[in-house]
Amino acid sequence: MERKWMIEARELKGLSKSDLAKQIKVVRSYIHGIENGAKTPSGKVALKLSRILDVKMERFFEDQLEEELEKELAI
């Protein structure tokens, strides 16, 4: 699921995907993967992103947590 909130936060800061990738020392395609929901960042990367973008770190894991909760409730 696309993380529109991340794209908006990045753009609000005036950062391109390349700019953000350089700041946290990852490749641009990794940022793209996180934004489009194909990748979940590691804790370390999520912490760096949250500090740069001024968002809660937990936001990067919301989709994963929701899926786990749905599985638990289905049992």
N, CA, C and O atoms as CSV, one atom per row, in Angstrom:
chain,resi,resn,atom,element,x,y,z
A,1,MET,N,N,0.848,-1.183,0.000
A,1,MET,CA,C,0.000,0.000,0.000
A,1,MET,C,C,0.893,1.246,0.000
A,1,MET,O,O,1.829,1.368,0.791
A,2,GLU,N,N,0.580,2.133,-0.885
A,2,GLU,CA,C,1.375,3.359,-1.017
A,2,GLU,C,C,1.317,4.197,0.259
A,2,GLU,O,O,0.262,4.353,0.875
A,3,ARG,N,N,2.457,4.721,0.629
A,3,ARG,CA,C,2.542,5.589,1.813
A,3,ARG,C,C,2.492,7.051,1.357
A,3,ARG,O,O,3.511,7.737,1.294
A,4,LYS,N,N,1.280,7.501,1.041
A,4,LYS,CA,C,1.105,8.873,0.561
A,4,LYS,C,C,1.577,9.880,1.594
A,4,LYS,O,O,2.121,10.926,1.238
A,5,TRP,N,N,1.374,9.578,2.863
A,5,TRP,CA,C,1.800,10.481,3.931
A,5,TRP,C,C,3.313,10.705,3.899
A,5,TRP,O,O,3.789,11.795,4.216
A,6,MET,N,N,4.063,9.671,3.516
A,6,MET,CA,C,5.521,9.807,3.445
A,6,MET,C,C,5.919,10.706,2.269
A,6,MET,O,O,6.801,11.556,2.389
A,7,ILE,N,N,5.260,10.503,1.153
A,7,ILE,CA,C,5.539,11.325,-0.033
A,7,ILE,C,C,5.234,12.791,0.288
A,7,ILE,O,O,6.024,13.679,-0.033
A,8,GLU,N,N,4.093,13.037,0.919
A,8,GLU,CA,C,3.705,14.406,1.281
A,8,GLU,C,C,4.703,15.019,2.265
A,8,GLU,O,O,5.070,16.186,2.128
A,9,ALA,N,N,5.140,14.242,3.249
A,9,ALA,CA,C,6.104,14.749,4.234
A,9,ALA,C,C,7.438,15.079,3.571
A,9,ALA,O,O,8.061,16.095,3.878
A,10,ARG,N,N,7.867,14.212,2.663
A,10,ARG,CA,C,9.134,14.452,1.955
A,10,ARG,C,C,9.041,15.706,1.099
A,10,ARG,O,O,9.938,16.549,1.117
A,11,GLU,N,N,7.946,15.824,0.348
A,11,GLU,CA,C,7.766,16.992,-0.516
A,11,GLU,C,C,7.630,18.275,0.297
A,11,GLU,O,O,8.117,19.326,-0.119
A,12,LEU,N,N,6.976,18.198,1.445
A,12,LEU,CA,C,6.828,19.353,2.326
A,12,LEU,C,C,8.199,19.856,2.783
A,12,LEU,O,O,8.396,21.057,2.970
A,13,LYS,N,N,9.127,18.942,2.959
A,13,LYS,CA,C,10.498,19.303,3.346
A,13,LYS,C,C,11.331,19.757,2.152
A,13,LYS,O,O,12.477,20.177,2.314
A,14,GLY,N,N,10.758,19.672,0.955
A,14,GLY,CA,C,11.471,20.092,-0.255
A,14,GLY,C,C,12.557,19.111,-0.674
A,14,GLY,O,O,13.548,19.499,-1.292
A,15,LEU,N,N,12.366,17.832,-0.335
A,15,LEU,CA,C,13.366,16.825,-0.647
A,15,LEU,C,C,12.925,15.934,-1.803
A,15,LEU,O,O,11.759,15.548,-1.894
A,16,SER,N,N,13.853,15.618,-2.668
A,16,SER,CA,C,13.592,14.610,-3.687
A,16,SER,C,C,13.902,13.245,-3.070
A,16,SER,O,O,14.472,13.165,-1.982
A,17,LYS,N,N,13.527,12.186,-3.764
A,17,LYS,CA,C,13.863,10.846,-3.272
A,17,LYS,C,C,15.378,10.691,-3.173
A,17,LYS,O,O,15.888,10.079,-2.234
A,18,SER,N,N,16.084,11.247,-4.140
A,18,SER,CA,C,17.552,11.166,-4.134
A,18,SER,C,C,18.142,11.919,-2.948
A,18,SER,O,O,19.068,11.434,-2.298
A,19,ASP,N,N,17.604,13.107,-2.667
A,19,ASP,CA,C,18.079,13.897,-1.515
A,19,ASP,C,C,17.910,13.108,-0.218
A,19,ASP,O,O,18.823,13.029,0.604
A,20,LEU,N,N,16.723,12.527,-0.054
A,20,LEU,CA,C,16.426,11.779,1.158
A,20,LEU,C,C,17.328,10.551,1.265
A,20,LEU,O,O,17.845,10.240,2.338
A,21,ALA,N,N,17.507,9.872,0.165
A,21,ALA,CA,C,18.371,8.679,0.152
A,21,ALA,C,C,19.801,9.029,0.556
A,21,ALA,O,O,20.432,8.297,1.319
A,22,LYS,N,N,20.303,10.132,0.050
A,22,LYS,CA,C,21.661,10.555,0.404
A,22,LYS,C,C,21.778,10.852,1.889
A,22,LYS,O,O,22.776,10.507,2.521
A,23,GLN,N,N,20.760,11.492,2.445
A,23,GLN,CA,C,20.806,11.846,3.869
A,23,GLN,C,C,20.852,10.631,4.780
A,23,GLN,O,O,21.486,10.666,5.834
A,24,ILE,N,N,20.185,9.561,4.380
A,24,ILE,CA,C,20.178,8.381,5.248
A,24,ILE,C,C,21.086,7.265,4.729
A,24,ILE,O,O,21.123,6.165,5.282
A,25,LYS,N,N,21.811,7.572,3.661
A,25,LYS,CA,C,22.816,6.655,3.110
A,25,LYS,C,C,22.232,5.326,2.618
A,25,LYS,O,O,22.694,4.244,2.979
A,26,VAL,N,N,21.190,5.455,1.775
A,26,VAL,CA,C,20.619,4.302,1.082
A,26,VAL,C,C,20.463,4.693,-0.392
A,26,VAL,O,O,20.665,5.850,-0.759
A,27,VAL,N,N,20.107,3.732,-1.216
A,27,VAL,CA,C,19.905,4.039,-2.634
A,27,VAL,C,C,18.501,4.602,-2.852
A,27,VAL,O,O,17.584,4.322,-2.080
A,28,ARG,N,N,18.346,5.385,-3.892
A,28,ARG,CA,C,17.075,6.036,-4.208
A,28,ARG,C,C,15.954,5.016,-4.385
A,28,ARG,O,O,14.819,5.263,-3.977
A,29,SER,N,N,16.266,3.881,-4.986
A,29,SER,CA,C,15.235,2.872,-5.234
A,29,SER,C,C,14.662,2.308,-3.931
A,29,SER,O,O,13.514,1.865,-3.900
A,30,TYR,N,N,15.452,2.324,-2.865
A,30,TYR,CA,C,14.962,1.863,-1.562
A,30,TYR,C,C,13.905,2.837,-1.038
A,30,TYR,O,O,12.876,2.417,-0.508
A,31,ILE,N,N,14.163,4.130,-1.188
A,31,ILE,CA,C,13.172,5.149,-0.796
A,31,ILE,C,C,11.898,4.963,-1.616
A,31,ILE,O,O,10.791,5.015,-1.080
A,32,HIS,N,N,12.063,4.750,-2.906
A,32,HIS,CA,C,10.908,4.539,-3.786
A,32,HIS,C,C,10.109,3.317,-3.317
A,32,HIS,O,O,8.880,3.358,-3.267
A,33,GLY,N,N,10.806,2.240,-2.978
A,33,GLY,CA,C,10.139,1.031,-2.505
A,33,GLY,C,C,9.379,1.246,-1.207
A,33,GLY,O,O,8.293,0.699,-1.018
A,34,ILE,N,N,9.950,2.041,-0.319
A,34,ILE,CA,C,9.266,2.340,0.944
A,34,ILE,C,C,8.022,3.176,0.662
A,34,ILE,O,O,6.954,2.908,1.213
A,35,GLU,N,N,8.156,4.186,-0.193
A,35,GLU,CA,C,7.018,5.060,-0.494
A,35,GLU,C,C,5.878,4.315,-1.184
A,35,GLU,O,O,4.709,4.577,-0.900
A,36,ASN,N,N,6.206,3.396,-2.081
A,36,ASN,CA,C,5.119,2.711,-2.787
A,36,ASN,C,C,4.618,1.476,-2.046
A,36,ASN,O,O,3.726,0.778,-2.528
A,37,GLY,N,N,5.197,1.205,-0.860
A,37,GLY,CA,C,4.714,0.121,-0.028
A,37,GLY,C,C,5.306,-1.236,-0.331
A,37,GLY,O,O,4.932,-2.228,0.295
A,38,ALA,N,N,6.225,-1.299,-1.283
A,38,ALA,CA,C,6.848,-2.576,-1.627
A,38,ALA,C,C,7.873,-3.004,-0.586
A,38,ALA,O,O,8.176,-4.192,-0.470
A,39,LYS,N,N,8.405,-2.059,0.165
A,39,LYS,CA,C,9.427,-2.355,1.174
A,39,LYS,C,C,9.029,-1.759,2.518
A,39,LYS,O,O,8.382,-0.714,2.592
A,40,THR,N,N,9.427,-2.443,3.560
A,40,THR,CA,C,9.286,-1.928,4.920
A,40,THR,C,C,10.696,-1.632,5.405
A,40,THR,O,O,11.562,-2.505,5.359
A,41,PRO,N,N,10.933,-0.421,5.866
A,41,PRO,CA,C,12.294,-0.076,6.287
A,41,PRO,C,C,12.702,-0.815,7.562
A,41,PRO,O,O,11.862,-1.215,8.368
A,42,SER,N,N,14.002,-0.979,7.717
A,42,SER,CA,C,14.510,-1.525,8.971
A,42,SER,C,C,14.231,-0.497,10.063
A,42,SER,O,O,13.897,0.651,9.772
A,43,GLY,N,N,14.366,-0.904,11.292
A,43,GLY,CA,C,14.150,0.021,12.405
A,43,GLY,C,C,15.078,1.216,12.339
A,43,GLY,O,O,14.669,2.347,12.600
A,44,LYS,N,N,16.328,0.960,11.990
A,44,LYS,CA,C,17.329,2.029,11.911
A,44,LYS,C,C,16.959,3.048,10.829
A,44,LYS,O,O,17.035,4.257,11.051
A,45,VAL,N,N,16.564,2.551,9.672
A,45,VAL,CA,C,16.173,3.440,8.574
A,45,VAL,C,C,14.887,4.179,8.921
A,45,VAL,O,O,14.767,5.374,8.652
A,46,ALA,N,N,13.930,3.481,9.514
A,46,ALA,CA,C,12.670,4.129,9.913
A,46,ALA,C,C,12.929,5.245,10.913
A,46,ALA,O,O,12.290,6.295,10.849
A,47,LEU,N,N,13.861,5.028,11.836
A,47,LEU,CA,C,14.194,6.060,12.820
A,47,LEU,C,C,14.790,7.285,12.130
A,47,LEU,O,O,14.417,8.418,12.437
A,48,LYS,N,N,15.708,7.058,11.204
A,48,LYS,CA,C,16.318,8.177,10.467
A,48,LYS,C,C,15.269,8.930,9.660
A,48,LYS,O,O,15.230,10.160,9.670
A,49,LEU,N,N,14.418,8.180,8.962
A,49,LEU,CA,C,13.370,8.811,8.157
A,49,LEU,C,C,12.412,9.616,9.030
A,49,LEU,O,O,12.023,10.729,8.677
A,50,SER,N,N,12.040,9.049,10.161
A,50,SER,CA,C,11.089,9.751,11.030
A,50,SER,C,C,11.666,11.064,11.539
A,50,SER,O,O,10.946,12.054,11.667
A,51,ARG,N,N,12.946,11.074,11.826
A,51,ARG,CA,C,13.579,12.302,12.304
A,51,ARG,C,C,13.681,13.346,11.207
A,51,ARG,O,O,13.457,14.530,11.458
A,52,ILE,N,N,14.014,12.930,10.008
A,52,ILE,CA,C,14.149,13.872,8.889
A,52,ILE,C,C,12.791,14.407,8.450
A,52,ILE,O,O,12.644,15.597,8.173
A,53,LEU,N,N,11.795,13.513,8.388
A,53,LEU,CA,C,10.477,13.896,7.871
A,53,LEU,C,C,9.519,14.401,8.959
A,53,LEU,O,O,8.403,14.823,8.654
A,54,ASP,N,N,9.949,14.358,10.212
A,54,ASP,CA,C,9.106,14.785,11.338
A,54,ASP,C,C,7.792,14.007,11.403
A,54,ASP,O,O,6.712,14.587,11.512
A,55,VAL,N,N,7.910,12.690,11.333
A,55,VAL,CA,C,6.751,11.808,11.488
A,55,VAL,C,C,7.081,10.773,12.555
A,55,VAL,O,O,8.250,10.553,12.871
A,56,LYS,N,N,6.061,10.143,13.104
A,56,LYS,CA,C,6.284,9.097,14.090
A,56,LYS,C,C,6.850,7.859,13.400
A,56,LYS,O,O,6.395,7.466,12.326
A,57,MET,N,N,7.828,7.267,14.023
A,57,MET,CA,C,8.473,6.075,13.475
A,57,MET,C,C,7.467,4.945,13.243
A,57,MET,O,O,7.599,4.182,12.286
A,58,GLU,N,N,6.483,4.840,14.101
A,58,GLU,CA,C,5.496,3.767,14.026
A,58,GLU,C,C,4.725,3.768,12.711
A,58,GLU,O,O,4.217,2.731,12.283
A,59,ARG,N,N,4.638,4.917,12.080
A,59,ARG,CA,C,3.873,5.010,10.827
A,59,ARG,C,C,4.394,4.062,9.757
A,59,ARG,O,O,3.630,3.579,8.922
A,60,PHE,N,N,5.695,3.799,9.783
A,60,PHE,CA,C,6.293,2.935,8.771
A,60,PHE,C,C,5.877,1.474,8.937
A,60,PHE,O,O,6.046,0.673,8.019
A,61,PHE,N,N,5.340,1.129,10.095
A,61,PHE,CA,C,4.982,-0.251,10.388
A,61,PHE,C,C,3.484,-0.465,10.551
A,61,PHE,O,O,3.057,-1.571,10.883
A,62,GLU,N,N,2.684,0.559,10.327
A,62,GLU,CA,C,1.237,0.469,10.516
A,62,GLU,C,C,0.591,-0.623,9.673
A,62,GLU,O,O,-0.233,-1.387,10.176
A,63,ASP,N,N,0.956,-0.704,8.399
A,63,ASP,CA,C,0.357,-1.703,7.513
A,63,ASP,C,C,0.664,-3.111,7.996
A,63,ASP,O,O,-0.207,-3.981,8.011
A,64,GLN,N,N,1.894,-3.321,8.384
A,64,GLN,CA,C,2.329,-4.622,8.874
A,64,GLN,C,C,1.576,-5.000,10.156
A,64,GLN,O,O,1.141,-6.141,10.312
A,65,LEU,N,N,1.430,-4.050,11.054
A,65,LEU,CA,C,0.725,-4.303,12.302
A,65,LEU,C,C,-0.750,-4.599,12.063
A,65,LEU,O,O,-1.323,-5.463,12.726
A,66,GLU,N,N,-1.364,-3.898,11.130
A,66,GLU,CA,C,-2.772,-4.132,10.809
A,66,GLU,C,C,-2.980,-5.534,10.246
A,66,GLU,O,O,-3.945,-6.214,10.594
A,67,GLU,N,N,-2.060,-5.965,9.365
A,67,GLU,CA,C,-2.158,-7.304,8.786
A,67,GLU,C,C,-2.039,-8.371,9.866
A,67,GLU,O,O,-2.793,-9.344,9.867
A,68,GLU,N,N,-1.101,-8.194,10.780
A,68,GLU,CA,C,-0.916,-9.152,11.861
A,68,GLU,C,C,-2.143,-9.212,12.768
A,68,GLU,O,O,-2.556,-10.290,13.196
A,69,LEU,N,N,-2.713,-8.060,13.053
A,69,LEU,CA,C,-3.898,-8.002,13.895
A,69,LEU,C,C,-5.072,-8.702,13.219
A,69,LEU,O,O,-5.818,-9.435,13.867
A,70,GLU,N,N,-5.234,-8.477,11.925
A,70,GLU,CA,C,-6.325,-9.130,11.189
A,70,GLU,C,C,-6.170,-10.645,11.217
A,70,GLU,O,O,-7.156,-11.368,11.359
A,71,LYS,N,N,-4.927,-11.132,11.083
A,71,LYS,CA,C,-4.674,-12.581,11.133
A,71,LYS,C,C,-5.010,-13.131,12.508
A,71,LYS,O,O,-5.597,-14.207,12.627
A,72,GLU,N,N,-4.640,-12.395,13.545
A,72,GLU,CA,C,-4.920,-12.860,14.912
A,72,GLU,C,C,-6.423,-12.915,15.172
A,72,GLU,O,O,-6.913,-13.836,15.826
A,73,LEU,N,N,-7.142,-11.933,14.662
A,73,LEU,CA,C,-8.589,-11.897,14.887
A,73,LEU,C,C,-9.319,-12.973,14.087
A,73,LEU,O,O,-10.406,-13.401,14.473
A,74,ALA,N,N,-8.733,-13.407,12.987
A,74,ALA,CA,C,-9.353,-14.418,12.137
A,74,ALA,C,C,-9.199,-15.829,12.717
A,74,ALA,O,O,-9.910,-16.751,12.317
A,75,ILE,N,N,-8.285,-15.984,13.639
A,75,ILE,CA,C,-8.020,-17.320,14.204
A,75,ILE,C,C,-9.099,-17.734,15.171
A,75,ILE,O,O,-9.036,-18.825,15.737
